[in-house]
Structures are given as C-alpha cells and as structure tokens.
Amino acid sequence: MISRLRPSATILLLAICVCVTASSEGVAQQESTDPFQIALRDAGRLDVEGRLADARATFQHLIDSAPSPAARAAAQRGMAMSYAFAGDCANTVRYEEMVIAYLKTREQAEPQNAFYQQGEMANEAARVCIDAGDLATAEKYYRLGSELGTKEPQPATHSRALWDFRLSHALGRLAARRGDKAEAARHVEAARQSLAELDSATAAQQRRFFPYLVGYVALYTNDLGTAEKELSNALAIRGNERDPFMHVLMAMTYEKLGRPDKAKVHYQKGYELALAHNPPAAYARRIAGDKLGVTVSP
C-alpha cells in the first residue's frame, strides 16, 4: 500500500523494491547513477527474469561488500525479496529482521521514519508469508508491523488509522484464507471504518485497496460472483489496472468459475506487469509463471 515517504539516511532501502523498469503504477522511475544502487537494481532484475540462484548470489556479494550500514540493509532487503520470488517465507523473514535491526539504530537520528520503516519491513515480510501460505507467521508479522509503526513519535507523519486500516485489511485476508467468513467480514467492516478515519490525502491513496480486500475475501470464501464483481471494480480504479497481484486474483476467480480463457488473459497480464522487486510482483511471477508454464531457475 502506498504511503508518503521522506528523504532520509534510510532512503537507500527503497531502491531495491522499485520496479526494475517502471513502477507498479506504470510511472517511469528516475534511474540512479550510484553504482551500488545500479547493482541492486540489476540483481532484482535477475529475480524478475527467473534467475533466482544468480540473484541471491549477487545480493550476497552486495551484502558482503556494502560500503555502509544503510547500503547493507538495502542489500538485505533485496535478498528478502529474492526469497519472496521463491515463495520462501522463512528466509524472507530472516532478512527483513536484519533490515529492522538496522532501522532500530536510526531511531535517535530519525525517529519518525525509523519506526515507520520498521513497520513497513514487518508488513512486507508478512505479505510474502500470507502469499506463501504460512498464515501463522503472516499474522505474527502483520501484528508486529502495526506495533512498530504506531511507535512513531509525535509529530507523527503516519496516523494510527492508517496502521489500523492495514491491520484490519490483513486480518480480513487471513480470516478468509482460514475459511472463516464471519471473521473476515468483521475485519472488512473494521477496515472500512478505519479508511473513513484517515485524512483526505491518505484516504485517497489507500481507498483503491479496499475493493481488492472485498474481492480477496470473496474469492477465498468461495463467493465467486462477488469476487468477480469486486475484483473487476478494483482493476477499474486508476493505479490498480497495472497491479499484477490483482490480475492474478482475477485469473484465479475465472479459473474457479470454469472460464479458462479469461483466466489465461489475466495470468498473462499479471505476469507481464510483474516487473517490480516487491511482494506483489514476486507472487505474480511465481503463480502466473507456473500457470503459463514458464521455467524458473531455483
């Protein structure tokens, strides 16, 4: 989910998770001329190309040769995402924990950003784990992310309502994955209420993620008509039309509805759009690639 970020000593952490050619919203990124950031981007491209072993070897070299603690943390985050492309929850968590440990050293110098980014890293690990099917670990890290993020001191740049929205969104998806439709519905309503409590600028950023929550819950609780409707609505919102994860959810819905031709269109779209080095792209490349018969180097 999108949030506002400020320049800081930890900004290098963001480099590895931007798209290797374009952002998840389809907006071209200004490419850095810094050699280390170029190397991070090139390593991420190996994962996108399915060369997972090569990517991990490159990230390990970057970790070992990093010129600063911030650079090392960026490479560790890259390694975490490399494991995400393999659907490896445990190793993603392992490396995200290293990044969180670095961010703890930034609490005095930049407390607002340090606590916020700690929450972001925990949530990032959780997202990989729910996508990999490790629901217990996903819940642990989603709750940790909310706990860390809400430690941001005043003047806070990210509201409690934002973290409440994110946690309710996650808990709704987890409940759906566990087959608990009533619990999922309660969390969907809680997410709706938290969304209403956000300031207008943040609400505008986050609102596009709500229909996908409703569609996700419907898909995993076998309400396929609602899933088709809500995911179609989600993909019609500006910014979502290029989200590879949402296209894969739409493909899964059509597959369950017995409409393989439409499913293939969305699997193909999701795969082609998955050019970032982040959890949605990692999931889309892995799942859609498997459906399309794409060979991946382990």
C-alpha positions as CSV (number, residue, x, y, z in Angstrom):
1,M,0.0,0.0,0.0
2,I,1.2,3.5,-0.9
3,S,2.4,5.8,1.8
4,R,4.3,9.1,2.0
5,L,8.0,8.8,2.4
6,R,10.6,11.5,3.3
7,P,14.2,11.7,2.3
8,S,16.4,10.2,5.0
9,A,19.5,8.2,5.7
10,T,17.5,5.1,5.1
11,I,16.3,6.1,1.7
12,L,18.6,3.6,0.0
13,L,16.2,0.9,1.4
14,L,13.6,2.0,-1.1
15,A,15.9,1.5,-4.1
16,I,15.6,-2.3,-4.4
17,C,11.9,-2.5,-4.3
18,V,11.1,-0.1,-7.0
19,C,10.4,-1.6,-10.4
20,V,13.4,-2.5,-12.4
21,T,11.9,-0.7,-15.4
22,A,8.8,1.1,-14.2
23,S,6.8,1.5,-11.0
24,S,3.8,-0.7,-10.1
25,E,1.6,2.3,-11.2
26,G,3.3,2.4,-14.5
27,V,5.2,5.6,-13.8
28,A,8.8,5.5,-15.0
29,Q,11.4,5.8,-12.3
30,Q,14.4,8.1,-12.5
31,E,17.3,5.7,-12.6
32,S,20.1,6.3,-10.1
33,T,23.7,6.7,-11.3
34,D,25.0,5.4,-8.0
35,P,27.0,2.1,-8.7
36,F,25.6,0.3,-5.7
37,Q,22.0,1.1,-6.5
38,I,22.6,0.1,-10.1
39,A,23.9,-3.2,-8.8
40,L,20.9,-3.7,-6.5
41,R,18.6,-3.0,-9.5
42,D,20.4,-5.4,-11.7
43,A,20.2,-8.1,-9.0
44,G,16.5,-7.6,-8.7
45,R,16.2,-7.9,-12.5
46,L,17.7,-11.4,-12.2
47,D,14.8,-12.4,-10.0
48,V,12.2,-11.0,-12.4
49,E,13.9,-13.0,-15.2
50,G,13.6,-16.2,-13.1
51,R,17.3,-16.5,-12.4
52,L,16.8,-16.8,-8.6
53,A,20.0,-18.5,-7.7
54,D,22.0,-15.9,-9.6
55,A,20.1,-13.1,-7.9
56,R,20.7,-14.5,-4.4
57,A,24.4,-14.9,-5.2
58,T,24.6,-11.3,-6.3
59,F,22.7,-10.0,-3.3
60,Q,25.0,-11.9,-1.0
61,H,28.0,-10.3,-2.7
62,L,26.4,-6.9,-2.3
63,I,25.7,-7.6,1.4
64,D,29.3,-8.6,1.9
65,S,30.7,-5.6,0.0
66,A,28.3,-2.9,1.1
67,P,30.0,0.5,1.7
68,S,27.8,1.5,4.6
69,P,25.2,0.1,7.1
70,A,22.4,1.6,5.0
71,A,23.7,0.0,1.8
72,R,24.0,-3.3,3.6
73,A,20.4,-3.1,4.8
74,A,19.3,-2.3,1.3
75,A,21.0,-5.4,0.0
76,Q,19.5,-7.4,2.8
77,R,16.1,-6.2,1.9
78,G,16.8,-7.2,-1.7
79,M,17.8,-10.6,-0.5
80,A,14.5,-10.8,1.4
81,M,12.6,-10.0,-1.8
82,S,14.7,-12.5,-3.7
83,Y,13.4,-15.2,-1.4
84,A,9.9,-13.9,-2.0
85,F,10.2,-14.8,-5.6
86,A,10.7,-18.4,-4.5
87,G,7.8,-18.2,-2.0
88,D,10.2,-18.7,0.9
89,C,8.6,-17.1,3.9
90,A,11.2,-18.2,6.4
91,N,14.2,-16.7,4.6
92,T,12.3,-13.5,3.7
93,V,11.5,-13.0,7.4
94,R,15.2,-13.7,8.3
95,Y,16.5,-10.9,6.0
96,E,13.7,-8.5,6.8
97,E,14.6,-8.9,10.5
98,M,18.1,-7.8,9.6
99,V,16.7,-4.7,8.0
100,I,14.6,-4.0,11.0
101,A,17.7,-4.3,13.2
102,Y,19.4,-1.7,11.1
103,L,16.4,0.6,11.3
104,K,16.5,0.4,15.1
105,T,19.9,2.0,15.0
106,R,18.2,5.0,13.3
107,E,15.6,5.7,15.9
108,Q,17.5,8.5,17.6
109,A,18.6,10.3,14.4
110,E,15.3,10.0,12.5
111,P,12.6,8.5,14.9
112,Q,9.5,9.1,12.7
113,N,11.0,7.4,9.7
114,A,12.8,4.7,11.6
115,F,9.7,3.4,13.4
116,Y,7.5,3.8,10.3
117,Q,10.0,1.8,8.1
118,Q,10.3,-0.9,10.8
119,G,6.6,-1.4,10.5
120,E,6.8,-1.4,6.7
121,M,9.5,-4.1,6.7
122,A,7.5,-6.3,9.1
123,N,4.4,-5.9,6.9
124,E,6.5,-6.7,3.8
125,A,7.6,-10.0,5.4
126,A,4.0,-10.7,6.4
127,R,2.8,-10.1,2.9
128,V,5.3,-12.7,1.5
129,C,4.2,-15.2,4.2
130,I,0.5,-14.9,3.6
131,D,1.1,-15.3,-0.2
132,A,3.3,-18.4,0.6
133,G,0.5,-19.9,2.7
134,D,2.2,-19.5,6.1
135,L,-0.7,-17.8,7.8
136,A,0.6,-18.0,11.4
137,T,3.8,-16.3,10.5
138,A,2.0,-13.8,8.4
139,E,-0.3,-12.8,11.3
140,K,2.6,-12.5,13.6
141,Y,4.4,-10.1,11.4
142,Y,1.3,-8.1,10.4
143,R,0.7,-7.5,14.1
144,L,4.3,-6.7,14.7
145,G,4.2,-4.2,11.8
146,S,1.3,-2.4,13.3
147,E,3.0,-2.4,16.8
148,L,6.3,-1.0,15.4
149,G,4.6,1.5,13.1
150,T,2.5,3.0,15.8
151,K,5.6,3.7,18.0
152,E,6.3,6.6,15.6
153,P,6.6,9.6,18.0
154,Q,4.9,12.9,17.6
155,P,4.7,14.8,15.3
156,A,3.7,11.5,13.6
157,T,3.7,11.6,9.8
158,H,1.5,8.4,9.6
159,S,-1.7,8.2,11.6
160,R,-2.9,5.3,13.8
161,A,-5.8,5.0,11.5
162,L,-3.5,4.0,8.6
163,W,-2.0,1.2,10.6
164,D,-5.5,0.2,11.8
165,F,-6.6,0.0,8.2
166,R,-3.6,-2.0,7.2
167,L,-4.0,-4.5,10.0
168,S,-7.7,-4.9,9.5
169,H,-7.1,-5.4,5.8
170,A,-4.5,-8.1,6.6
171,L,-6.6,-9.9,9.2
172,G,-9.6,-10.0,6.8
173,R,-7.5,-11.7,4.2
174,L,-6.1,-14.1,6.8
175,A,-9.6,-15.0,8.1
176,A,-10.7,-15.6,4.5
177,R,-7.7,-17.9,3.9
178,R,-8.7,-19.8,7.1
179,G,-12.2,-20.2,5.8
180,D,-13.8,-18.0,8.5
181,K,-16.2,-15.9,6.5
182,A,-17.8,-14.2,9.5
183,E,-14.5,-13.2,11.0
184,A,-13.3,-11.9,7.6
185,A,-16.5,-9.8,7.3
186,R,-15.8,-8.2,10.7
187,H,-12.3,-7.2,9.6
188,V,-13.6,-5.9,6.3
189,E,-16.0,-3.6,8.2
190,A,-13.2,-2.6,10.6
191,A,-11.1,-1.7,7.6
192,R,-13.9,0.3,6.1
193,Q,-14.3,2.3,9.4
194,S,-10.5,2.9,9.6
195,L,-10.5,4.1,6.0
196,A,-13.2,6.7,6.9
197,E,-11.0,8.0,9.7
198,L,-8.0,8.7,7.5
199,D,-7.1,12.3,6.4
200,S,-8.3,13.1,2.9
201,A,-4.8,12.7,1.3
202,T,-4.1,9.4,2.9
203,A,-7.6,8.1,2.2
204,A,-7.2,9.0,-1.4
205,Q,-4.0,6.9,-1.5
206,Q,-5.5,3.9,0.3
207,R,-9.1,3.8,-1.0
208,R,-8.1,1.8,-4.1
209,F,-7.0,-1.1,-1.9
210,F,-10.5,-1.7,-0.3
211,P,-12.3,-3.3,-3.3
212,Y,-9.5,-5.8,-3.7
213,L,-9.9,-6.7,0.0
214,V,-13.6,-7.4,-0.6
215,G,-12.8,-9.4,-3.7
216,Y,-10.0,-11.3,-2.0
217,V,-12.3,-12.4,0.9
218,A,-15.0,-13.4,-1.6
219,L,-12.5,-15.5,-3.6
220,Y,-11.2,-17.4,-0.6
221,T,-14.7,-17.9,0.9
222,N,-16.0,-19.2,-2.5
223,D,-18.4,-16.3,-3.2
224,L,-17.2,-16.2,-6.8
225,G,-19.8,-13.9,-8.1
226,T,-18.9,-11.2,-5.6
227,A,-15.2,-11.9,-6.2
228,E,-15.6,-11.3,-9.9
229,K,-17.6,-8.1,-9.3
230,E,-15.3,-6.6,-6.7
231,L,-12.0,-7.5,-8.4
232,S,-13.3,-6.1,-11.6
233,N,-14.2,-2.9,-9.7
234,A,-10.7,-2.9,-8.2
235,L,-9.0,-3.3,-11.5
236,A,-11.1,-0.4,-13.0
237,I,-9.6,2.0,-10.4
238,R,-6.7,4.1,-11.7
239,G,-3.4,2.6,-10.4
240,N,-4.9,-0.8,-10.0
241,E,-5.1,-1.7,-13.6
242,R,-1.3,-2.3,-13.6
243,D,-1.2,-4.2,-10.4
244,P,0.0,-7.7,-11.2
245,F,-1.3,-9.2,-7.9
246,M,-4.9,-8.1,-8.6
247,H,-4.7,-9.5,-12.1
248,V,-3.7,-12.9,-10.7
249,L,-6.6,-12.8,-8.2
250,M,-8.9,-12.1,-11.1
251,A,-7.4,-15.0,-13.0
252,M,-7.9,-17.3,-10.0
253,T,-11.5,-16.2,-9.8
254,Y,-12.1,-17.0,-13.5
255,E,-10.3,-20.3,-13.1
256,K,-12.7,-21.3,-10.3
257,L,-15.7,-20.1,-12.4
258,G,-14.6,-22.5,-15.1
259,R,-13.6,-19.8,-17.6
260,P,-10.1,-20.8,-18.5
261,D,-9.7,-18.4,-21.5
262,K,-10.4,-15.3,-19.3
263,A,-8.2,-16.8,-16.6
264,K,-5.3,-17.1,-19.0
265,V,-5.7,-13.5,-20.1
266,H,-5.3,-12.2,-16.6
267,Y,-2.5,-14.7,-15.7
268,Q,-0.6,-13.4,-18.8
269,K,-1.3,-9.8,-17.8
270,G,-0.2,-10.3,-14.3
271,Y,3.0,-12.0,-15.4
272,E,3.8,-9.2,-17.8
273,L,3.2,-6.5,-15.3
274,A,5.3,-8.1,-12.6
275,L,8.4,-6.2,-13.2
276,A,9.0,-4.8,-9.7
277,H,11.1,-6.4,-7.0
278,N,8.4,-6.5,-4.3
279,P,5.8,-8.9,-2.9
280,P,3.0,-8.4,-5.4
281,A,5.4,-8.9,-8.3
282,A,7.1,-11.9,-6.6
283,Y,3.7,-13.6,-6.2
284,A,2.5,-12.8,-9.7
285,R,5.7,-14.1,-11.3
286,R,5.6,-17.3,-9.3
287,I,1.9,-18.1,-9.6
288,A,1.2,-16.8,-13.1
289,G,4.5,-18.2,-14.4
290,D,3.6,-21.6,-13.1
291,K,0.2,-21.4,-14.8
292,L,1.7,-20.3,-18.0
293,G,4.5,-22.9,-18.0
294,V,7.4,-20.5,-17.5
295,T,10.6,-22.2,-16.4
296,V,12.4,-20.7,-13.4
297,S,15.9,-21.4,-12.2
298,P,15.7,-22.3,-8.5
